[in-house]
Amino acid sequence: MLSESKAFSGFSANDIEAARAFYSDVLGLEVTDQMGILTLHLGGDHRAIVYPKPDHQPAGFTVLNFPVADIDETVDGLTAAGVEFEKYEGTQMATDAKGIFRGGGPLIAWFTDPAGNVLSVIQD
C-alpha cells in the first residue's frame, strides 16, 4: 500500500531559527521553510522536516544519520565548523579523542543540533 510513497522523517526543535542556521550554515544543507516548518534537503532526493515545538525534549536516540565516504575527513571538517562531537568513555560505545567509535561495525561519530537532537556521521 505504501511501497511507492516518498516517506520522510521529522523531528522537533525548540528554536527554528537556530535550527535553520545550524543545518544550512554549519552542515551546509539546503533548507527551505514553509509556514515555520523547515525542510532539510538531503542527498538522493531525500528530505526530513524540523518542526517547532515549544516544549521540545530531545529524542534519546539518533534522529538523522549522514553516510560519508571518509569519517575522519568529515569529523575534522565539522569540528573546524564548530561542531562538537559526543565523547563516550568507559562504555561499550567508547569513542576516540575525535569522537569516532572504532570498536567494531561501521565507524560512527555522534553530535547534536542546537535543540539537543542526536545526529551522526557514519562511514559508508
N, C-alpha and C positions, 0 to 999 in steps of 0.2 A: 504494500500500500504506500509506503513512504520511500521506497528504494530510489526514486528519481528526485526526491526533494533535496534542494540545496540547503541542508541544515547548517546552522551556525550556533555558536555558543555565546553566552552572555554572562556578565558578572557586574557587580555594583561597585561604585566608588562614592565617597562622601564629598569629593571636591572635583567636579567635572573639568574645571579649568586646569587644575594641577594634573589631572589625568591626561588631558589633551596635550599639554606641554611635554609631559614625560614621554608619551607614546610617539609624538611627532618629532620633538626636538632632540630627545635623548636617544630613543630607539630608532628613529628615522623612518617610522611607518607613515603611510598616507592615512590621515584621519579626517573623516567628514562628520558633520553634525547635522542632525535633523531633529528639531524640536527638543534640544537638550540631551539627546542620546547620541553618543559617539559610535561611529563605525570604524573599526580598525581593519584596513585593507591589507590582507596578508598574502604571502606568496601563493601561487597556484590558484588564484581567483577565490581564495578562502576569505572569510571575514569573521569577526567577532564584534559584539556590541558591549559598550560600557554604559550603564545607565545610572543616573543619580539616585542615591538612597541616603537620606539624612542620618538614619540610624544604622548605617553600614557597619557590618562586622566582617573582617577579612575571613575568607574560607581557610580551613585548616588543611588545605591540600593545594597542589599546583593547579592553577586555573588555565594556564596557557604555556605550551612548550614550543620553543623555536628550534627546529633542527638546523644544525650548522655543519659545514664541512670541516672546520678546524676550531675546536673549542678553545684552545689556548689563545689563538689569534682573536677570537671573538670576545673572550673574557678580558683580554688586555685592552681591546678597543672600547668595550663598555666601561671598564674601570676608568680609563682615561676620560670618558664622557661623564664620569661622576657616579656610575652605578656601583653600589656596594653589594658584594656577594655574601651570602649567608655562609657562616663557618660553623660546621657541625663537628664538634670534637668529642671523643670518648663515646661515640655511638656506632652502631652498625653502618651508618651512612657518613662516617668521618670524611671530611674534605681536606684537601691540602691547603697550603698557605694562600693560594689564589681563590679558594672556594670551590675547587673542582673535586667531585667524587671520582676516584680512580680505583675503587675496591672491587671491581667485577661488574660485568654488564656494561651498558653504554656509559661513556663519560658524560657527566651532567653537572651543571652548576646552577644554583638557585639564587634568585634575587627578588625583591619586592617592588611593587609600584608605590606611588605616594599614598594609596589607600591601604597598603599592607597586604595586597593580594600577592600570592606567591607565583612567580613566573620562572621558567628555566630556559637555559640553552642546553641542547643535548647533541652530542656529536653524531652525525648521520652516518 
